Amino acid sequence: MSSWLLLATVGQFLGALVIFIDKYIVTDKRALPRPFVYAFYSCLLTGFWVVIYILSFIPGAELVGVPDFSLVEKPSIQVIAMSFLAGYTFFMALVSLYEALKRDEAVNVMPIIGATSAFSTLILSYVFLETVLSPNFFWGVVILILGTLLVAKIIPEKSTLVIMINSGFLFGLHFITMKGLFLETSFADGFFWSRVGLVLFALSLLMVPTYFKKITEQTEQTERKVQTGILIVGAKILAGISAFLLLKATALGDVTVVQALDGLKFVFVLIIALVFARWLPDSVVVEDKQKESVVRKIIYVFMITIGYFILFL
């Protein structure tokens, strides 16, 4: 049990690093501020993580968790359908996430999306996977969700809140779909076809003239093409590793708990912002020293820590 919780924890840490890069890219007009276009490139690059299967030909690679290509099989119609559903939900969740980050501060966006994702995963796993959490997992998840919501400074305006809730729900549905895919087949097989589904879904967008124009025009208008390209590739490498670890944890453990641990991501965000604030762009760091905000963050970190350790009881 502790092994998959550790994988989820490391995955959330890497996800916290990605948040800062994503926030910069969608808010800097010289980068790639259109959420739809950035989500397109994110899906495309994330999907190309199938290259990890090349490492499976190295003797002993499976001992460190590298999926074995020999376990990849011809997909059934169920696997194909679930892979494309996973691609669709991931893409739409990213569009809403980037739009929310463009409109509001990460300090407000991530807690609401994380809590919504955890809550929706809890409900969906019970409905579709018939998952029943043990008492310590249930209360750990509840505390993690409440702690995640607590850190949000203010309730955003209605339109932005709807976007955040939509993103959180779709992320929850994405991970439930992935868990179902792993139950339908093996992790190595499910991960492979889900990445293929991501790439094919992203490429299919280019077949729609409106989307093709939007993607090509935004790409051409980007002023810092080299810098932005490096940032996007770097962010997606980190995001790919994070996604692999979270999906591996999902396959080995409970998808509801993995999603509830999203609260840890914001703890890491706070630590990174505190330690590296002087080197980070102003657009991604918001300095808030108000007493109420500081107290809220302290209580939040305390609740997340308690909820995290309850999972190990």
N, C-alpha and C positions, 0 to 999 in steps of 0.2 A: 504493500500500500504506500509506504513512504517513498518508494522510488518514483511512482508516477506523480506524486505531489511535488517532489523535487523537480521533475521535468516541467511541470506546470509553473512552478515558481520561477525557474530560469527563463521560461518562455515569456512570462509576464514582464520580467526585467528587460528583456530585449525589446518587447513591445513598447515599453516606456521610452526607450531610446528612439524608436521609430516615430512616436508621437511628436517629438520636437522637430524632426525633419519634415513630417507631414504638415505640421502647423506652419512652418516656414514656407513650404512650397505652395500651399493654397492661399496664403495671405500676401506673399510678395508678388506684385504685378509683373515683375521682370522674370518670374519663374513660370509656374504652371498653375494659375489660379482657378481654372475651371475644374470643379470636382469631377465632372463626368469624364473629362479627358484624362485626368490623373488616375481615376479608377480604372480606365481602360488600360493604361500602361502598367498599373499595379497588378491587374489580373494577368496580363500577358507575361510579365516578368515572374510573378509568383508561380504561374503554370509551368514555367521552364525549369522548375525544381526537379523535374523528372530526371535531370542529369545526375542526380544523386545515385541513381541505380547503376551508373557506371562503376561506382566505388564498390558495388557488391561483388565484382569480379576479383577484388583483392582478397587474398586468403585471410580469414579472421575478421573481415569487415562486419559480419553479422553480429559479432560479439559486442560491438559498440553501438548497435542499434540501426545500422544501415540496412534498409529494406532489400530483400533478395529478389533480383529480377526473375529468377527461375520460378518464383511463386505467382508471377503475373500471368493471368489466364485470359482466354477469349471472354469478353464481357457478355453477361446475360442482358436481357432487356431491362431487368430491374437495376442492374449496375449502371447501365447507360443512362437510364432515367434519373437515378439518384445522383450520378456524377454531374449531369447538366443542371439539376436542381441546386446542387451544392455550388456550382459556378454562378448561377443566376442570383442566388441569395447573397453570396459573397460580394458580387459586383454591386448590387443594389445597396447592400449595407455600407460598402465603401463610399458610394456616391453620397449617401445621407451623412455619413461620418465626416467626409471632407467639406460638405456644405455647412454642417454644424460648426466645424472648426473655423471655417471662413467667417461665419457670422458671430461667433462667441468665443470666449476664452476657453482654453483646454481645461481649466480648473472647474468650469461648469459643465462642459460637454462630456468629458470622459466618465465622471461619476454617474450621471444620469443614463448614459448609454450602457455602462457596465452593469448597473443595477437592473435596468430593463432586460438586458441580455440574460443575466442570472435568473431573474424571476420567470421570464418566458421559457428558459431552458428547464427550470423546475417543473412548470406546468406541462410543457410539451413532452418531456421525458416520461412523465406519469401517464399521459394520454396515449402516446404512440409507442413507448418502449416499456410501459408498465413497470417503471423503476420506482422502488420504494426505498427511501433513504433510511439508514440506521439513525437512532436518536441523536448521536453525537454529530453525524454529518448534517442532519436536518437543522439542528440549532446552530452549528457552525456556519451553514449557508445563510440562515436568517440573519445572524449577526454580521456576516460579511456584506450582505445586501444593505442592511440598515446603516452600517458604517460607511459604505460607499455613497449612499444618498446623502448622508450627513455633511459630507465635505463640500457639496455644491453651495456656493455662496448665495445665489439667488435663483429663483425660478425664472427661466428665460421667457420671453414673449411667446405667445401661443404657437405661432408658425414655426419658430425654432424648436420649441419643445416637441411638437409633432414630428419634426425631422429626427430629433434625437431618439424618440421612442420608436420610430420606424426603423432606425439603424439598429438599435438594441434588439428589437424583436427579430429582425432578419439575421443578425449575428447568432442569436439563439437558435433560430430555425436552421441556419447553416450547420452549426455544430451538432444539432440533433440529426440532421441528414447524414453528416459524416459518421456519427456513431452508428446509425442504422446501416450505412454502407459497410462499416467494419464488421458488423454483425452478419451481414449478408455474405460477405467474403472475408478474406484476410486483410490485415493492415497493409501489407506490401501491395496487394492487388488493388485494394480500395484507394490507397494514396495515389497510386499510379494513374488510375482512370479518372480520379477527381482532378488531378493536375491537367490531364489531357482535356477534360471537360472545360476547365478554366480557359485554356488557350483557345479551344474551338469556339467557345462562347464569345470571347473577346474579339476574335477574328471575324465572327459572324456579324458583329456590329458594323464592320467596314462595308458590308453588303447593303446597308441602308444608306442612301444618298445623304440624308440629313446628318446622320451620325458621322459619316465619312468626312463631310465638309467641316463639321465641328472639330473633329480630331485633327485634321490636316491644317486647318486655319490656325488653331490654337498653337500647334507645334511650330508652325512657321513664324508666328508672332512672338514667340518666346525670345527674349533678348539674350539671356544668359544660357545659350543652348548647351555649351560644354559643361559649365558649372551645374546647371540643372540636371543634365543627363547623369553626371557623376553622383549627384545627390539622390536621384531617383533609383539608380542602380544600387547604390550603397544602402538606401533605405529598404529596398526590396530584398536584398540579400539578408539583412537583419530580420526583416519581416518573414522571409521564407524560413529561416532557422527557427524563429519564434513559432510560426504556424506548424512546422514539423514537430516541435517539442510538445505543443499544446494538443495536436492531433494524436501523437503517440500516447500522451497522458490520457486523452479521451478514449483511445482504444483499450488501454490497460485498466483504466479506472472508471470513475463516475463522471459523466459529461456535465451534470449539474454542479458538482463540486469544482470542476475545472473552470467553468464559467463564473462561479461565485468568487473564485480566486482573482478575478479581474480587479477586485479592490486592491490587491497587492500592487498592481500596475501603478496606481496613483501614489502609493507610498513611495515607490521608486521615482516617480515623477517629481515629488516634493524633494526627495534627497538629491536628485540630479540638479534640479533648479537651484537648490540651496548651495551646493558645492561648486557648481560650474556657472553660476549666474553671470559672472563678469565676462565670460567668454561666449555666452550665447546671445543671439540677436534679440533686440528689444521686442520684436514681434512674437517671440515664443515664450518670453518670461514676463510675468506680471508680478511686480513686487507689491505685496499687500501686508503691511505691518500693523493693521488695526487689531486692537485687543480681541475683539469678537472673532475675527478670522483666525488669529493665532490659536485661541482656545478651541475653536471648532476643529482645527487641524490636529491638535494634540489629542482631543477626544476621539477623532476619527482614526488616527494611527493606533490608539489604544484598543479601540473596538476591533479593528482589522486584525491586530496582533492576537487578541483573545480568540476571535473567530477562527483564525488560522491554526492556533494550537489546539483548539477543541477538536479539530479534524483528526488529530493524532491520538485522541483518547481511545 
